[in-house]
Amino acid sequence: MWRSKRVSFSIIYICIFCWAFCIISVYAQDPEFGSARVVFQTNYGDIEFGFYPSVAPKTVDHIFKVDQGFVAQVADVVGGRTAPMNDEQRMEAEKTVVGEFSDVKHVRGILSMGRYADPDSGSSSFSILLGNAPHLDGQYAIFGKVTKGDETLKKLEELPTRREGIFVMPTERITILSSYYYGENLVAY
């Protein structure tokens, strides 16, 4: 009888462990991508991005509105874009978006919205993380992730860099030759 109870308790512990593992696994997964994808064709290769409209719907929508027909730039489009903008794009580019901070982690390949000291000052400048950056978690809006183009990211990681204040910048400008998107255009919030 004692052995039977020990087996029963062992089975209960195993069931509780499995249940806890399943719950943790569900919450630890990456957020679901929307159907839209953006492809940057750079002088180092192509990079494709997927977006998290369920995590940062206003940020995702804003990025698409800023560059309708040309898509998002990594640098702030008002000061860093070389392609011409129409009046509607310029007006949208000057807007800021509310900080949509989440539990999603800043890991390699994540798209993270740039901002100033004001948490609601994100506009059109964003980072593509080349490594993990846990110190950014909960401080910057994550709105997507690289879905294809890891070999291009590796090339970017190997570029010579220079320090500019707190930023580490490549010594030569990375040119986005063209960009396009496919799939359905995001969600309404």
C-alpha positions in Angstrom: 0.0 0.0 0.0 2.9 2.4 0.9 4.4 1.8 -2.6 1.1 2.5 -4.3 0.8 5.9 -2.5 4.3 6.8 -3.5 3.6 6.0 -7.1 0.4 8.0 -6.9 2.2 11.0 -5.5 4.9 10.7 -8.2 2.3 10.7 -10.9 0.7 13.8 -9.4 4.0 15.6 -9.2 4.8 14.6 -12.8 1.3 15.9 -13.9 1.8 19.2 -12.0 5.3 19.6 -13.6 4.0 18.9 -17.1 1.1 21.3 -16.6 3.4 24.1 -15.3 5.8 23.5 -18.2 3.0 23.8 -20.7 1.8 27.1 -19.1 5.3 28.5 -19.1 5.8 27.4 -22.7 2.7 29.2 -23.9 3.7 32.5 -22.3 7.3 32.2 -23.3 6.5 32.0 -27.1 7.1 34.8 -29.5 4.1 36.9 -30.2 2.1 36.1 -33.4 3.1 37.8 -36.6 0.6 39.7 -38.7 0.4 38.8 -42.4 2.4 41.8 -43.7 6.1 41.5 -44.4 8.6 44.2 -45.4 11.8 43.5 -47.3 14.7 45.9 -47.2 17.1 45.4 -50.1 20.4 46.7 -48.8 23.9 46.9 -50.3 24.7 43.9 -48.0 21.7 41.7 -48.9 18.0 41.4 -48.2 16.3 41.5 -44.8 12.6 40.6 -44.3 10.6 41.7 -41.3 7.4 40.5 -39.8 5.3 42.7 -37.4 3.6 42.2 -34.1 0.3 44.1 -34.4 -1.1 42.4 -31.3 1.9 43.8 -29.2 2.2 47.3 -30.7 -0.7 48.1 -33.0 -0.2 51.8 -33.1 3.5 51.6 -33.7 3.1 49.0 -36.5 0.4 51.1 -38.1 2.5 54.3 -37.8 5.5 52.7 -39.5 3.4 51.8 -42.5 1.7 55.2 -42.7 5.0 57.0 -42.6 6.3 55.4 -45.8 3.3 54.3 -47.8 4.6 53.1 -51.1 8.2 53.1 -49.9 7.9 51.5 -46.5 9.8 52.2 -43.4 13.4 53.5 -43.1 15.6 52.6 -40.2 16.9 56.2 -39.8 14.4 59.0 -38.9 12.8 59.7 -42.2 12.5 63.4 -41.7 16.3 63.9 -41.3 17.8 60.7 -42.8 15.7 59.7 -45.8 17.1 60.5 -49.2 14.0 59.5 -51.3 11.4 62.3 -51.7 8.3 62.3 -49.6 4.9 63.6 -50.5 3.0 66.0 -48.2 1.0 63.2 -46.5 4.1 61.2 -45.8 6.0 64.2 -44.4 3.0 65.1 -42.1 2.8 61.5 -40.8 6.6 61.3 -40.4 6.5 64.3 -38.1 4.0 62.6 -35.7 5.0 60.7 -32.7 3.4 57.4 -31.4 2.6 56.4 -27.9 5.1 54.1 -26.2 3.7 50.5 -26.4 5.9 48.7 -24.0 5.4 44.9 -23.6 6.9 41.8 -22.0 8.6 40.8 -25.3 12.3 40.6 -24.9 15.0 42.6 -26.8 16.8 39.7 -28.5 18.7 39.4 -31.8 16.5 40.3 -34.8 13.9 42.3 -32.8 12.6 45.6 -34.2 12.6 48.2 -31.5 11.2 51.8 -31.8 13.7 54.6 -31.2 12.6 57.5 -29.0 13.8 60.4 -26.9 13.5 60.7 -23.1 9.7 61.1 -23.5 8.3 57.5 -23.7 5.7 58.7 -26.2 8.2 60.3 -28.6 8.8 57.4 -31.1 8.5 58.5 -34.7 10.2 56.6 -37.5 13.6 55.7 -36.3 14.0 52.1 -35.1 16.7 49.5 -34.3 17.3 46.1 -35.6 19.0 44.3 -32.7 22.2 42.4 -33.6 22.3 40.9 -30.2 20.4 40.5 -26.9 19.8 43.8 -25.0 17.9 43.0 -21.8 18.6 46.6 -20.5 16.1 47.8 -23.2 13.2 45.5 -22.0 10.1 47.4 -21.0 11.7 50.7 -22.1 11.2 50.7 -25.9 8.3 49.5 -28.0 9.0 46.2 -29.8 6.9 45.9 -33.0 8.4 43.2 -35.1 11.3 40.8 -35.9 13.5 39.7 -38.7 11.9 36.7 -40.4 14.5 36.2 -43.2 18.0 37.5 -43.9 20.1 36.2 -41.1 23.1 36.1 -43.4 22.6 39.8 -44.0 22.5 40.5 -40.3 25.7 38.5 -39.9 27.4 40.8 -42.5 26.1 43.9 -40.7 27.5 42.5 -37.4 31.0 42.4 -38.9 31.1 46.0 -40.2 33.5 48.4 -38.6 31.8 50.7 -36.1 32.4 54.0 -34.3 30.9 55.4 -31.2 28.7 58.5 -31.4 27.6 59.4 -27.8 25.8 56.3 -26.5 25.3 54.9 -30.0 27.5 52.5 -31.9 27.2 53.3 -35.6 28.7 51.6 -38.7 31.6 53.7 -40.1 29.9 53.7 -43.5 26.2 54.2 -44.2 24.2 51.1 -44.9 22.1 51.9 -47.9 18.6 50.7 -48.4 18.5 50.3 -52.1 14.8 49.6 -52.2 12.0 48.2 -50.1 8.6 46.7 -50.6 5.9 45.0 -48.6 3.6 42.1 -49.2 0.7 40.5 -47.4 -2.2 42.3 -45.9 -1.7 45.8 -44.5 -1.8 45.4 -40.8 -4.7 45.8 -38.3 -6.9 48.7 -37.3 -6.7 49.5 -33.6 
